[in-house]
Amino acid sequence: MNIAELNPKPPHREPFSRSKERFVPAAAGCYVLTTFEGAILYVGLTDNLRRRMNEHLDNPQKTGLTKFGRAVLFYWLETPDTYTVENTWLNIHSYTDGALPVLNGMNSPTFT
């Protein structure tokens, strides 16, 4: 599934790189890790987008190669309604692709 198919659309994007973390706000929101082409690899929520981006950059699973490619872009939507947005994005992905994004665990607490 491609990032363009999400609703609501995440309006912000930065390269998934430590040198760009300063451009990501320390605000609550939902985020998506994608390949260069926009293939969704991971969907998440957090109370601090900048901190969460850095945590993912420390995780070899999130920075490694997947069967769809490597995470190179970090998209986000600032929102206090993180659970609803994340659940919506995961459900859209599951409906479109028949599964969660490749880097999301099967035990996702919001997946129904």
N, CA, C and O atoms as a GROMACS GRO file, in nm:
protein
  448
    1MET      N    1   0.084  -0.118   0.000
    1MET     CA    2   0.000   0.000   0.000
    1MET      C    3   0.088   0.124   0.000
    1MET      O    4   0.196   0.124   0.059
    2ASN      N    5   0.042   0.226  -0.065
    2ASN     CA    6   0.118   0.350  -0.077
    2ASN      C    7   0.066   0.456   0.019
    2ASN      O    8  -0.052   0.459   0.052
    3ILE      N    9   0.155   0.542   0.063
    3ILE     CA   10   0.124   0.650   0.157
    3ILE      C   11   0.011   0.739   0.104
    3ILE      O   12  -0.066   0.794   0.183
    4ALA      N   13  -0.002   0.755  -0.027
    4ALA     CA   14  -0.105   0.840  -0.087
    4ALA      C   15  -0.246   0.788  -0.061
    4ALA      O   16  -0.342   0.863  -0.077
    5GLU      N   17  -0.259   0.661  -0.023
    5GLU     CA   18  -0.390   0.602  -0.001
    5GLU      C   19  -0.442   0.621   0.142
    5GLU      O   20  -0.556   0.586   0.171
    6LEU      N   21  -0.360   0.677   0.232
    6LEU     CA   22  -0.405   0.696   0.370
    6LEU      C   23  -0.502   0.813   0.382
    6LEU      O   24  -0.495   0.909   0.306
    7ASN      N   25  -0.593   0.801   0.479
    7ASN     CA   26  -0.688   0.907   0.510
    7ASN      C   27  -0.710   0.907   0.661
    7ASN      O   28  -0.752   0.804   0.715
    8PRO      N   29  -0.683   1.015   0.729
    8PRO     CA   30  -0.633   1.143   0.678
    8PRO      C   31  -0.488   1.130   0.632
    8PRO      O   32  -0.414   1.046   0.682
    9LYS      N   33  -0.450   1.213   0.539
    9LYS     CA   34  -0.315   1.210   0.485
    9LYS      C   35  -0.217   1.278   0.582
    9LYS      O   36  -0.247   1.386   0.633
   10PRO      N   37  -0.102   1.216   0.606
   10PRO     CA   38  -0.002   1.284   0.690
   10PRO      C   39   0.062   1.398   0.611
   10PRO      O   40   0.122   1.374   0.506
   11PRO      N   41   0.050   1.522   0.659
   11PRO     CA   42   0.094   1.636   0.579
   11PRO      C   43   0.243   1.668   0.586
   11PRO      O   44   0.292   1.751   0.509
   12HIS      N   45   0.316   1.602   0.676
   12HIS     CA   46   0.458   1.634   0.696
   12HIS      C   47   0.545   1.514   0.664
   12HIS      O   48   0.504   1.399   0.679
   13ARG      N   49   0.668   1.544   0.618
   13ARG     CA   50   0.761   1.436   0.584
   13ARG      C   51   0.903   1.486   0.597
   13ARG      O   52   0.935   1.600   0.565
   14GLU      N   53   0.988   1.397   0.647
   14GLU     CA   54   1.133   1.420   0.652
   14GLU      C   55   1.203   1.289   0.621
   14GLU      O   56   1.145   1.182   0.642
   15PRO      N   57   1.325   1.295   0.571
   15PRO     CA   58   1.402   1.172   0.556
   15PRO      C   59   1.416   1.102   0.692
   15PRO      O   60   1.432   1.168   0.795
   16PHE      N   61   1.411   0.971   0.692
   16PHE     CA   62   1.426   0.890   0.812
   16PHE      C   63   1.575   0.882   0.843
   16PHE      O   64   1.641   0.782   0.813
   17SER      N   65   1.626   0.990   0.903
   17SER     CA   66   1.769   1.007   0.925
   17SER      C   67   1.793   1.091   1.049
   17SER      O   68   1.718   1.184   1.078
   18ARG      N   69   1.898   1.056   1.122
   18ARG     CA   70   1.930   1.131   1.244
   18ARG      C   71   1.957   1.278   1.216
   18ARG      O   72   1.928   1.364   1.300
   19SER      N   73   2.010   1.309   1.102
   19SER     CA   74   2.040   1.449   1.070
   19SER      C   75   1.914   1.532   1.049
   19SER      O   76   1.921   1.655   1.047
   20LYS      N   77   1.799   1.467   1.034
   20LYS     CA   78   1.674   1.539   1.010
   20LYS      C   79   1.580   1.539   1.130
   20LYS      O   80   1.473   1.598   1.124
   21GLU      N   81   1.618   1.474   1.240
   21GLU     CA   82   1.529   1.463   1.356
   21GLU      C   83   1.491   1.599   1.414
   21GLU      O   84   1.383   1.614   1.470
   22ARG      N   85   1.578   1.696   1.401
   22ARG     CA   86   1.548   1.829   1.457
   22ARG      C   87   1.429   1.896   1.389
   22ARG      O   88   1.371   1.990   1.444
   23PHE      N   89   1.392   1.850   1.270
   23PHE     CA   90   1.278   1.906   1.198
   23PHE      C   91   1.145   1.839   1.233
   23PHE      O   92   1.039   1.883   1.188
   24VAL      N   93   1.152   1.734   1.313
   24VAL     CA   94   1.032   1.662   1.357
   24VAL      C   95   0.992   1.717   1.494
   24VAL      O   96   1.077   1.723   1.583
   25PRO      N   97   0.868   1.757   1.514
   25PRO     CA   98   0.828   1.818   1.641
   25PRO      C   99   0.821   1.716   1.755
   25PRO      O  100   0.802   1.596   1.733
   26ALA      N  101   0.837   1.767   1.875
   26ALA     CA  102   0.822   1.685   1.996
   26ALA      C  103   0.676   1.693   2.039
   26ALA      O  104   0.645   1.731   2.152
   27ALA      N  105   0.586   1.656   1.948
   27ALA     CA  106   0.442   1.665   1.970
   27ALA      C  107   0.378   1.528   1.954
   27ALA      O  108   0.439   1.437   1.898
   28ALA      N  109   0.256   1.515   2.003
   28ALA     CA  110   0.180   1.390   1.987
   28ALA      C  111   0.136   1.376   1.843
   28ALA      O  112   0.104   1.475   1.776
   29GLY      N  113   0.134   1.252   1.796
   29GLY     CA  114   0.086   1.230   1.660
   29GLY      C  115   0.098   1.087   1.615
   29GLY      O  116   0.138   0.998   1.691
   30CYS      N  117   0.061   1.067   1.492
   30CYS     CA  118   0.074   0.936   1.426
   30CYS      C  119   0.176   0.952   1.314
   30CYS      O  120   0.193   1.061   1.259
   31TYR      N  121   0.243   0.843   1.282
   31TYR     CA  122   0.351   0.850   1.185
   31TYR      C  123   0.356   0.722   1.103
   31TYR      O  124   0.300   0.619   1.140
   32VAL      N  125   0.426   0.732   0.990
   32VAL     CA  126   0.440   0.620   0.898
   32VAL      C  127   0.584   0.618   0.847
   32VAL      O  128   0.640   0.722   0.810
   33LEU      N  129   0.644   0.500   0.845
   33LEU     CA  130   0.773   0.480   0.782
   33LEU      C  131   0.747   0.422   0.643
   33LEU      O  132   0.672   0.325   0.629
   34THR      N  133   0.810   0.480   0.541
   34THR     CA  134   0.789   0.433   0.404
   34THR      C  135   0.922   0.417   0.330
   34THR      O  136   1.026   0.467   0.372
   35THR      N  137   0.913   0.346   0.219
   35THR     CA  138   1.023   0.340   0.126
   35THR      C  139   1.028   0.471   0.047
   35THR      O  140   0.940   0.556   0.062
   36PHE      N  141   1.129   0.487  -0.037
   36PHE     CA  142   1.139   0.605  -0.122
   36PHE      C  143   1.017   0.618  -0.213
   36PHE      O  144   0.971   0.728  -0.240
   37GLU      N  145   0.966   0.504  -0.258
   37GLU     CA  146   0.850   0.504  -0.348
   37GLU      C  147   0.718   0.525  -0.275
   37GLU      O  148   0.615   0.541  -0.339
   38GLY      N  149   0.720   0.526  -0.141
   38GLY     CA  150   0.599   0.549  -0.064
   38GLY      C  151   0.530   0.424  -0.012
   38GLY      O  152   0.421   0.434   0.044
   39ALA      N  153   0.591   0.307  -0.030
   39ALA     CA  154   0.532   0.184   0.024
   39ALA      C  155   0.537   0.190   0.177
   39ALA      O  156   0.643   0.214   0.235
   40ILE      N  157   0.424   0.167   0.241
   40ILE     CA  158   0.414   0.175   0.387
   40ILE      C  159   0.478   0.051   0.450
   40ILE      O  160   0.442  -0.062   0.417
   41LEU      N  161   0.573   0.075   0.541
   41LEU     CA  162   0.641  -0.032   0.613
   41LEU      C  163   0.599  -0.041   0.759
   41LEU      O  164   0.602  -0.148   0.819
   42TYR      N  165   0.558   0.073   0.817
   42TYR     CA  166   0.523   0.076   0.960
   42TYR      C  167   0.429   0.193   0.987
   42TYR      O  168   0.444   0.301   0.930
   43VAL      N  169   0.332   0.170   1.074
   43VAL     CA  170   0.239   0.273   1.121
   43VAL      C  171   0.247   0.275   1.273
   43VAL      O  172   0.245   0.170   1.336
   44GLY      N  173   0.255   0.395   1.332
   44GLY     CA  174   0.262   0.404   1.477
   44GLY      C  175   0.202   0.531   1.531
   44GLY      O  176   0.161   0.620   1.456
   45LEU      N  177   0.198   0.538   1.664
   45LEU     CA  178   0.150   0.658   1.734
   45LEU      C  179   0.245   0.686   1.849
   45LEU      O  180   0.318   0.598   1.894
   46THR      N  181   0.246   0.810   1.895
   46THR     CA  182   0.336   0.848   2.002
   46THR      C  183   0.291   0.980   2.066
   46THR      O  184   0.213   1.055   2.008
   47ASP      N  185   0.342   1.005   2.184
   47ASP     CA  186   0.319   1.135   2.247
   47ASP      C  187   0.434   1.231   2.216
   47ASP      O  188   0.429   1.348   2.255
   48ASN      N  189   0.540   1.182   2.146
   48ASN     CA  190   0.654   1.265   2.109
   48ASN      C  191   0.714   1.211   1.979
   48ASN      O  192   0.790   1.114   1.981
   49LEU      N  193   0.680   1.273   1.869
   49LEU     CA  194   0.722   1.226   1.738
   49LEU      C  195   0.874   1.223   1.722
   49LEU      O  196   0.929   1.126   1.669
   50ARG      N  197   0.943   1.327   1.768
   50ARG     CA  198   1.090   1.332   1.754
   50ARG      C  199   1.156   1.219   1.831
   50ARG      O  200   1.244   1.151   1.778
   51ARG      N  201   1.114   1.199   1.954
   51ARG     CA  202   1.173   1.091   2.034
   51ARG      C  203   1.148   0.955   1.970
   51ARG      O  204   1.238   0.871   1.965
   52ARG      N  205   1.026   0.935   1.921
   52ARG     CA  206   0.992   0.806   1.862
   52ARG      C  207   1.072   0.780   1.734
   52ARG      O  208   1.114   0.668   1.709
   53MET      N  209   1.092   0.885   1.653
   53MET     CA  210   1.174   0.868   1.534
   53MET      C  211   1.314   0.821   1.572
   53MET      O  212   1.368   0.729   1.510
   54ASN      N  213   1.373   0.883   1.675
   54ASN     CA  214   1.506   0.843   1.720
   54ASN      C  215   1.508   0.701   1.775
   54ASN      O  216   1.604   0.628   1.752
   55GLU      N  217   1.402   0.661   1.846
   55GLU     CA  218   1.395   0.523   1.895
   55GLU      C  219   1.395   0.424   1.778
   55GLU      O  220   1.461   0.320   1.784
   56HIS      N  221   1.322   0.456   1.673
   56HIS     CA  222   1.319   0.369   1.556
   56HIS      C  223   1.455   0.368   1.485
   56HIS      O  224   1.496   0.264   1.433
   57LEU      N  225   1.524   0.480   1.483
   57LEU     CA  226   1.657   0.484   1.421
   57LEU      C  227   1.757   0.398   1.497
   57LEU      O  228   1.858   0.355   1.440
   58ASP      N  229   1.730   0.372   1.625
   58ASP     CA  230   1.816   0.284   1.706
   58ASP      C  231   1.778   0.136   1.691
   58ASP      O  232   1.846   0.050   1.746
   59ASN      N  233   1.671   0.107   1.620
   59ASN     CA  234   1.620  -0.029   1.608
   59ASN      C  235   1.660  -0.088   1.472
   59ASN      O  236   1.613  -0.042   1.368
   60PRO      N  237   1.748  -0.190   1.473
   60PRO     CA  238   1.793  -0.248   1.346
   60PRO      C  239   1.679  -0.305   1.261
   60PRO      O  240   1.690  -0.309   1.139
   61GLN      N  241   1.571  -0.349   1.324
   61GLN     CA  242   1.456  -0.400   1.248
   61GLN      C  243   1.393  -0.288   1.165
   61GLN      O  244   1.353  -0.309   1.051
   62LYS      N  245   1.385  -0.168   1.223
   62LYS     CA  246   1.321  -0.056   1.153
   62LYS      C  247   1.414   0.007   1.048
   62LYS      O  248   1.366   0.066   0.951
   63THR      N  249   1.544  -0.005   1.067
   63THR     CA  250   1.638   0.054   0.972
   63THR      C  251   1.689  -0.048   0.869
   63THR      O  252   1.756  -0.010   0.773
   64GLY      N  253   1.657  -0.174   0.890
   64GLY     CA  254   1.705  -0.279   0.800
   64GLY      C  255   1.622  -0.295   0.674
   64GLY      O  256   1.520  -0.229   0.656
   65LEU      N  257   1.668  -0.383   0.590
   65LEU     CA  258   1.601  -0.411   0.463
   65LEU      C  259   1.482  -0.504   0.486
   65LEU      O  260   1.493  -0.602   0.559
   66THR      N  261   1.369  -0.474   0.423
   66THR     CA  262   1.252  -0.561   0.426
   66THR      C  263   1.229  -0.613   0.284
   66THR      O  264   1.300  -0.574   0.192
   67LYS      N  265   1.132  -0.700   0.267
   67LYS     CA  266   1.102  -0.752   0.133
   67LYS      C  267   1.046  -0.642   0.041
   67LYS      O  268   1.041  -0.660  -0.080
   68PHE      N  269   1.003  -0.530   0.100
   68PHE     CA  270   0.950  -0.418   0.021
   68PHE      C  271   1.051  -0.305   0.004
   68PHE      O  272   1.026  -0.211  -0.071
   69GLY      N  273   1.163  -0.313   0.073
   69GLY     CA  274   1.264  -0.208   0.069
   69GLY      C  275   1.298  -0.159   0.209
   69GLY      O  276   1.256  -0.220   0.308
   70ARG      N  277   1.371  -0.053   0.217
   70ARG     CA  278   1.418   0.004   0.344
   70ARG      C  279   1.339   0.131   0.377
   70ARG      O  280   1.300   0.205   0.287
   71ALA      N  281   1.316   0.156   0.504
   71ALA     CA  282   1.249   0.280   0.547
   71ALA      C  283   1.342   0.398   0.523
   71ALA      O  284   1.453   0.403   0.576
   72VAL      N  285   1.296   0.493   0.443
   72VAL     CA  286   1.377   0.610   0.414
   72VAL      C  287   1.302   0.742   0.438
   72VAL      O  288   1.363   0.848   0.440
   73LEU      N  289   1.170   0.734   0.458
   73LEU     CA  290   1.092   0.855   0.484
   73LEU      C  291   1.007   0.837   0.609
   73LEU      O  292   0.954   0.729   0.635
   74PHE      N  293   0.994   0.946   0.685
   74PHE     CA  294   0.915   0.951   0.808
   74PHE      C  295   0.806   1.055   0.786
   74PHE      O  296   0.834   1.175   0.783
   75TYR      N  297   0.682   1.009   0.771
   75TYR     CA  298   0.566   1.097   0.755
   75TYR      C  299   0.495   1.110   0.889
   75TYR      O  300   0.499   1.017   0.970
   76TRP      N  301   0.431   1.225   0.914
   76TRP     CA  302   0.356   1.236   1.038
   76TRP      C  303   0.239   1.333   1.028
   76TRP      O  304   0.232   1.420   0.941
   77LEU      N  305   0.147   1.313   1.122
   77LEU     CA  306   0.030   1.397   1.140
   77LEU      C  307   0.022   1.429   1.288
   77LEU      O  308   0.007   1.338   1.370
   78GLU      N  309   0.032   1.555   1.323
   78GLU     CA  310   0.017   1.595   1.463
   78GLU      C  311  -0.131   1.588   1.498
   78GLU      O  312  -0.215   1.648   1.430
   79THR      N  313  -0.163   1.515   1.605
   79THR     CA  314  -0.302   1.500   1.647
   79THR      C  315  -0.308   1.452   1.791
   79THR      O  316  -0.224   1.371   1.832
   80PRO      N  317  -0.404   1.500   1.869
   80PRO     CA  318  -0.424   1.445   2.003
   80PRO      C  319  -0.502   1.314   1.997
   80PRO      O  320  -0.504   1.239   2.095
   81ASP      N  321  -0.565   1.285   1.883
   81ASP     CA  322  -0.649   1.167   1.866
   81ASP      C  323  -0.568   1.053   1.803
   81ASP      O  324  -0.608   0.996   1.701
   82THR      N  325  -0.456   1.021   1.865
   82THR     CA  326  -0.362   0.926   1.805
   82THR      C  327  -0.420   0.786   1.788
   82THR      O  328  -0.396   0.722   1.686
   83TYR      N  329  -0.497   0.738   1.884
   83TYR     CA  330  -0.550   0.602   1.875
   83TYR      C  331  -0.646   0.586   1.758
   83TYR      O  332  -0.642   0.485   1.687
   84THR      N  333  -0.731   0.684   1.737
   84THR     CA  334  -0.826   0.676   1.627
   84THR      C  335  -0.755   0.681   1.492
   84THR      O  336  -0.787   0.602   1.403
   85VAL      N  337  -0.660   0.772   1.477
   85VAL     CA  338  -0.589   0.784   1.350
   85VAL      C  339  -0.506   0.659   1.322
   85VAL      O  340  -0.510   0.607   1.211
   86GLU      N  341  -0.432   0.610   1.421
   86GLU     CA  342  -0.351   0.490   1.399
   86GLU      C  343  -0.440   0.372   1.361
   86GLU      O  344  -0.410   0.298   1.267
   87ASN      N  345  -0.549   0.355   1.434
   87ASN     CA  346  -0.641   0.244   1.405
   87ASN      C  347  -0.698   0.256   1.264
   87ASN      O  348  -0.710   0.157   1.192
   88THR      N  349  -0.733   0.377   1.224
   88THR     CA  350  -0.785   0.400   1.090
   88THR      C  351  -0.681   0.363   0.985
   88THR      O  352  -0.711   0.292   0.889
   89TRP      N  353  -0.558   0.410   1.003
   89TRP     CA  354  -0.451   0.380   0.907
   89TRP      C  355  -0.424   0.229   0.900
   89TRP      O  356  -0.408   0.174   0.790
   90LEU      N  357  -0.418   0.163   1.015
   90LEU     CA  358  -0.394   0.018   1.014
   90LEU      C  359  -0.508  -0.057   0.947
   90LEU      O  360  -0.484  -0.153   0.873
   91ASN      N  361  -0.631  -0.014   0.972
   91ASN     CA  362  -0.745  -0.080   0.908
   91ASN      C  363  -0.746  -0.057   0.757
   91ASN      O  364  -0.778  -0.149   0.682
   92ILE      N  365  -0.711   0.063   0.712
   92ILE     CA  366  -0.702   0.091   0.568
   92ILE      C  367  -0.596  -0.001   0.506
   92ILE      O  368  -0.619  -0.061   0.401
   93HIS      N  369  -0.482  -0.010   0.571
   93HIS     CA  370  -0.374  -0.094   0.519
   93HIS      C  371  -0.417  -0.241   0.514
   93HIS      O  372  -0.395  -0.309   0.415
   94SER      N  373  -0.479  -0.287   0.621
   94SER     CA  374  -0.523  -0.427   0.626
   94SER      C  375  -0.629  -0.456   0.521
   94SER      O  376  -0.628  -0.563   0.460
   95TYR      N  377  -0.719  -0.363   0.500
   95TYR     CA  378  -0.824  -0.381   0.399
   95TYR      C  379  -0.764  -0.382   0.258
   95TYR      O  380  -0.802  -0.464   0.174
   96THR      N  381  -0.668  -0.292   0.234
   96THR     CA  382  -0.608  -0.279   0.102
   96THR      C  383  -0.513  -0.394   0.069
   96THR      O  384  -0.517  -0.451  -0.040
   97ASP      N  385  -0.427  -0.430   0.167
   97ASP     CA  386  -0.324  -0.531   0.143
   97ASP      C  387  -0.353  -0.667   0.205
   97ASP      O  388  -0.283  -0.764   0.178
   98GLY      N  389  -0.456  -0.674   0.289
   98GLY     CA  390  -0.488  -0.801   0.353
   98GLY      C  391  -0.400  -0.834   0.472
   98GLY      O  392  -0.406  -0.946   0.524
   99ALA      N  393  -0.319  -0.739   0.515
   99ALA     CA  394  -0.228  -0.761   0.629
   99ALA      C  395  -0.182  -0.627   0.683
   99ALA      O  396  -0.198  -0.522   0.621
  100LEU      N  397  -0.124  -0.634   0.803
  100LEU     CA  398  -0.061  -0.515   0.862
  100LEU      C  399   0.065  -0.481   0.783
  100LEU      O  400   0.116  -0.565   0.710
  101PRO      N  401   0.116  -0.359   0.797
  101PRO     CA  402   0.245  -0.327   0.736
  101PRO      C  403   0.353  -0.425   0.784
  101PRO      O  404   0.345  -0.476   0.895
  102VAL      N  405   0.450  -0.450   0.701
  102VAL     CA  406   0.550  -0.554   0.726
  102VAL      C  407   0.624  -0.536   0.859
  102VAL      O  408   0.660  -0.636   0.922
  103LEU      N  409   0.647  -0.413   0.904
  103LEU     CA  410   0.720  -0.392   1.029
  103LEU      C  411   0.630  -0.378   1.152
  103LEU      O  412   0.681  -0.363   1.263
  104ASN      N  413   0.500  -0.382   1.134
  104ASN     CA  414   0.408  -0.380   1.248
  104ASN      C  415   0.393  -0.522   1.298
  104ASN      O  416   0.376  -0.615   1.220
  105GLY      N  417   0.399  -0.540   1.429
  105GLY     CA  418   0.382  -0.674   1.485
  105GLY      C  419   0.240  -0.722   1.473
  105GLY      O  420   0.146  -0.642   1.469
  106MET      N  421   0.222  -0.849   1.469
  106MET     CA  422   0.088  -0.909   1.462
  106MET      C  423   0.012  -0.888   1.593
  106MET      O  424  -0.109  -0.910   1.598
  107ASN      N  425   0.080  -0.846   1.699
  107ASN     CA  426   0.017  -0.825   1.830
  107ASN      C  427  -0.025  -0.681   1.851
  107ASN      O  428  -0.045  -0.639   1.965
  108SER      N  429  -0.038  -0.604   1.746
  108SER     CA  430  -0.071  -0.463   1.760
  108SER      C  431  -0.198  -0.447   1.844
  108SER      O  432  -0.301  -0.506   1.812
  109PRO      N  433  -0.192  -0.368   1.952
  109PRO     CA  434  -0.306  -0.353   2.040
  109PRO      C  435  -0.424  -0.282   1.975
  109PRO      O  436  -0.537  -0.293   2.024
  110THR      N  437  -0.401  -0.210   1.865
  110THR     CA  438  -0.510  -0.135   1.803
  110THR      C  439  -0.568  -0.207   1.683
  110THR      O  440  -0.668  -0.162   1.626
  111PHE      N  441  -0.509  -0.318   1.642
  111PHE     CA  442  -0.558  -0.388   1.524
  111PHE      C  443  -0.680  -0.471   1.560
  111PHE      O  444  -0.677  -0.550   1.654
  112THR      N  445  -0.788  -0.451   1.483
  112THR     CA  446  -0.911  -0.530   1.507
  112THR      C  447  -0.958  -0.591   1.378
  112THR      O  448  -1.060  -0.661   1.377
   0.00000   0.00000   0.00000
